[in-house]
């Protein structure tokens, strides 16, 4: 068990599992929260021993919170809505970082607004600025700062790989990846987004990305070899028709539908055809000469 002092004079006693994920967190020696993970180290259950709250996670798309199911809808990487079984819907209106600024219902009525300090702590309650709940009967919003889940019973955000304290502006565990050893900011394994939270986000808790950069890391990064090229679906500079002979994994990639190659191939075919026709023509002329000589010799007899 490791004891950590976090914001607001709060002390967390944390028991980690074999994969360095929090297994049990005790807040101020009173509030016990336990986590369960699957084989991919993704959170599948959260249980609060003090309140009795249970949350079951089924990937990013579905969860059961206190017995009530919720479906999450995404547009690409961004969570755009959460639909409850009774038909109530939360629509997220986000800022440039993907943080929920305003939440409306299925009728377009404003229900909640959130404003944040740079590192993710909520600004004081107030209208027109600040964090404010316009409808106390509306379901609580749990996906807020950069779209991450708010573990409000611990005062932390769930960044998947690690938990984050927005008041301290630090993760509570060290990063396992140094994304850029040449950048001194990346050598601080507890810092958030290179200490530049107004520009960068950390979608997985392990790697910083620019939300406006198509090459930014995300959970949806992948490769596609359609059309004969290997490329990253989030890389605008990649071309599926690149004439690549070998990928980083050593896989031979066959380039297809390259105009230059087609022109070259057709040209070579044309040259070969002309050469063949020329040879055939020469052989035909020789045959004609031989036939003419044979006819002349017969006439002389």
C-alpha positions in Angstrom: 0.0 0.0 0.0 1.2 3.5 -1.0 0.0 6.6 0.8 -0.3 9.8 -1.3 -1.3 13.3 -0.3 -3.4 14.9 -3.0 -5.3 18.2 -3.2 -7.4 19.7 -0.4 -5.5 18.0 2.4 -6.9 14.6 1.2 -4.8 11.5 1.8 -5.2 8.4 -0.4 -4.0 5.0 0.6 -3.6 3.1 -2.7 -3.1 -0.6 -3.2 -1.8 -1.4 -6.7 -2.3 -4.7 -8.6 0.4 -6.5 -10.6 0.0 -4.1 -13.6 0.5 -1.0 -11.5 -3.2 -0.2 -11.6 -5.1 1.0 -8.5 -6.9 -2.0 -6.9 -8.2 -0.4 -3.7 -8.2 3.3 -2.8 -9.0 4.5 0.7 -9.7 8.2 1.0 -8.9 9.8 4.3 -9.0 6.3 5.9 -12.8 6.2 5.4 -14.0 6.1 1.8 -13.1 2.7 0.2 -13.2 2.3 -3.6 -12.3 -0.9 -5.3 -11.6 -1.4 -9.1 -11.7 -4.5 -11.3 -9.9 -4.8 -14.6 -10.1 -7.2 -17.6 -7.2 -8.9 -19.4 -6.4 -5.7 -21.3 -6.1 -3.8 -18.0 -9.3 -1.8 -18.8 -11.6 -0.9 -16.0 -14.7 -3.1 -16.0 -16.0 -2.4 -12.4 -15.9 0.2 -9.7 -17.4 -0.4 -6.3 -17.7 2.2 -3.5 -17.9 0.4 -0.1 -19.0 3.5 1.6 -22.0 4.5 -0.6 -22.6 1.1 -2.1 -22.5 2.4 -5.6 -21.5 -0.1 -8.3 -20.5 0.8 -11.9 -20.0 -1.8 -14.6 -18.2 -0.8 -17.8 -18.6 -2.5 -21.2 -15.9 -0.8 -23.2 -16.6 2.9 -24.1 -20.1 2.3 -25.5 -22.1 1.0 -22.5 -22.2 1.1 -18.8 -24.5 0.3 -15.9 -24.4 2.8 -13.0 -26.4 1.9 -9.9 -28.5 -0.6 -12.0 -29.3 1.9 -14.7 -27.9 1.4 -18.2 -26.4 4.1 -20.3 -25.4 4.0 -24.0 -22.6 6.4 -25.1 -22.6 7.7 -28.7 -19.5 8.8 -30.5 -18.6 10.8 -33.6 -15.1 9.5 -34.4 -13.1 9.9 -31.2 -15.5 12.3 -29.5 -18.4 11.4 -27.1 -21.4 13.4 -28.4 -24.2 11.9 -26.3 -25.2 9.6 -23.5 -28.6 7.9 -23.7 -30.3 6.5 -20.6 -32.9 3.7 -20.6 -35.8 6.0 -19.8 -35.0 8.0 -23.0 -33.2 10.9 -21.2 -30.3 12.1 -23.3 -27.2 14.1 -22.5 -25.7 16.0 -25.4 -22.2 17.3 -24.9 -21.2 20.6 -26.3 -17.4 20.8 -26.0 -14.6 23.3 -26.3 -11.4 23.0 -28.4 -10.0 20.3 -26.0 -13.1 18.1 -26.1 -14.2 19.2 -22.5 -17.9 19.4 -22.0 -18.8 23.1 -21.6 -22.6 22.8 -21.9 -24.9 19.8 -21.6 -28.4 19.8 -23.1 -31.2 17.3 -23.1 -33.1 15.7 -26.0 -35.2 18.8 -26.3 -32.2 21.2 -26.6 -32.7 22.6 -23.1 -29.5 23.6 -21.3 -29.2 21.5 -18.2 -25.6 21.9 -17.0 -22.6 24.1 -17.8 -19.0 23.5 -16.8 -16.0 25.8 -16.8 -12.5 24.7 -15.9 -9.2 26.0 -14.7 -6.4 25.1 -17.1 -5.5 21.8 -15.4 -9.1 20.6 -15.2 -10.4 21.7 -11.8 -14.0 23.1 -11.9 -14.4 26.8 -11.5 -16.7 28.0 -8.7 -20.5 27.7 -9.1 -22.0 30.8 -10.7 -24.0 32.2 -13.6 -23.4 33.3 -16.3 -19.8 32.0 -15.8 -18.7 29.1 -13.7 -20.1 25.6 -13.1 -23.8 25.4 -12.7 -26.5 22.8 -12.5 -29.7 24.2 -14.1 -31.8 21.1 -13.3 -31.1 19.1 -10.1 -33.4 16.3 -11.4 -31.3 15.9 -14.6 -28.8 12.9 -14.4 -25.3 13.8 -13.2 -22.7 14.4 -15.9 -19.6 12.2 -15.4 -17.7 12.8 -18.6 -16.4 16.3 -18.5 -12.7 17.5 -18.7 -11.3 16.5 -22.2 -14.1 13.9 -22.2 -12.6 11.8 -19.4 -14.7 10.3 -16.5 -14.9 12.2 -13.3 -14.3 9.9 -10.3 -16.0 12.5 -8.1 -15.9 10.4 -5.0 -12.1 10.5 -5.1 -11.7 14.0 -6.5 -9.8 12.5 -9.5 -10.2 12.0 -13.3 -10.0 8.5 -14.8 -7.5 8.8 -17.7 -7.7 5.0 -18.3 -4.0 4.2 -17.8 -3.7 6.5 -14.8 -5.7 8.6 -12.4 -5.2 12.4 -12.4 -5.6 15.1 -9.8 -6.8 18.3 -11.5 -6.0 20.5 -8.5 -2.4 19.5 -8.3 -2.2 19.2 -12.1 -0.4 15.9 -11.7 -1.1 12.2 -12.2 -1.0 10.1 -9.0 1.3 7.5 -10.6 4.3 7.6 -12.9 4.0 7.4 -16.7 5.4 4.2 -18.2 6.2 5.9 -21.5 8.6 8.8 -22.2 7.1 10.1 -25.5 9.9 12.4 -26.4 13.2 12.1 -24.5 14.5 15.2 -26.3 11.9 17.3 -24.6 12.7 18.0 -20.9 9.0 18.4 -20.1 8.3 14.8 -21.0 10.9 13.6 -18.5 8.6 14.5 -15.6 6.6 11.3 -15.4 3.9 12.8 -13.2 3.2 16.0 -15.2 0.1 16.5 -17.3 0.4 17.3 -21.0 3.9 18.7 -20.9 2.6 21.3 -18.4 0.7 22.9 -21.4 -2.9 21.9 -20.7 -4.4 24.6 -22.9 -2.9 23.1 -26.0 -2.5 19.3 -25.4 -4.7 16.4 -24.3 -3.8 13.0 -23.0 -6.5 10.6 -24.2 -5.0 7.4 -22.8 -3.0 8.6 -19.8 0.2 7.5 -21.5 0.8 9.8 -24.4 0.3 13.5 -25.1 -1.5 14.6 -28.3 -2.7 17.8 -30.0 -6.5 17.7 -30.4 -6.2 19.6 -33.7 -3.4 17.4 -35.1 -4.7 14.5 -37.3 -1.6 12.5 -36.1 -2.5 12.9 -32.4 -2.5 9.6 -30.4 -5.8 8.1 -29.6 -7.5 4.8 -28.8 -8.6 4.5 -32.4 -5.2 4.6 -34.1 -4.9 1.8 -36.7 -3.4 0.7 -39.9 -5.0 -0.1 -43.2 -3.5 -1.8 -46.2 -6.4 -1.3 -48.6 -5.2 -0.5 -52.1 -1.8 -2.0 -51.6 -0.4 0.7 -49.2 0.1 0.6 -45.4 -0.9 3.8 -43.7 -2.2 5.3 -40.5 -5.9 6.2 -40.7 -5.3 9.4 -38.7 -2.3 10.5 -40.8 -3.2 13.0 -43.4 0.2 12.8 -45.0 -0.1 9.0 -45.5 -1.2 7.7 -48.9 -2.6 4.2 -49.4 -1.0 4.2 -52.9 2.5 5.0 -51.7 5.0 2.8 -53.5 6.3 1.1 -50.3 8.3 -2.0 -50.6 8.5 -2.9 -46.9 6.7 -1.8 -43.8 8.3 -1.3 -40.3 7.3 -4.8 -39.4 9.1 -6.2 -42.5 5.9 -6.9 -44.4 6.3 -6.6 -48.1 3.6 -4.3 -49.5 2.6 -4.4 -53.2 1.9 -1.0 -54.7 -1.2 -0.9 -56.9 -2.8 1.5 -59.3 0.2 3.9 -59.6 -0.2 5.9 -62.9 3.5 6.1 -63.5 3.9 2.4 -63.1 0.9 1.8 -65.4 2.3 4.1 -68.1 5.7 2.4 -67.8 4.1 -1.1 -68.0 1.9 -0.2 -71.0 4.9 1.4 -72.7 6.9 -1.8 -72.2 4.0 -3.9 -73.5 3.8 -1.7 -76.6 7.5 -2.0 -77.3 7.4 -5.8 -76.9 4.4 -6.0 -79.2 6.1 -3.9 -81.9 9.2 -6.0 -81.6 7.2 -9.2 -82.0 5.3 -7.8 -85.0 8.6 -6.8 -86.6 10.0 -10.3 -86.3 6.8 -11.8 -87.6 6.9 -9.5 -90.6 10.5 -10.4 -91.4 9.7 -14.1 -91.3 6.7 -13.6 -93.6 8.9 -11.7 -96.1 11.4 -14.6 -96.1 8.6 -17.1 -96.7 7.3 -15.0 -99.6 10.8 -14.8 -101.2 11.2 -18.6 -100.8 7.8 -19.3 -102.4 8.5 -16.9 -105.4 11.9 -18.7 -106.0 10.1 -22.0 -106.0 7.5 -20.9 -108.5 10.1 -19.5 -110.8 12.1 -22.7 -110.8 9.0 -24.7 -111.7 8.2 -22.4 -114.6 11.7 -22.9 -116.1 11.3 -26.7 -116.1 
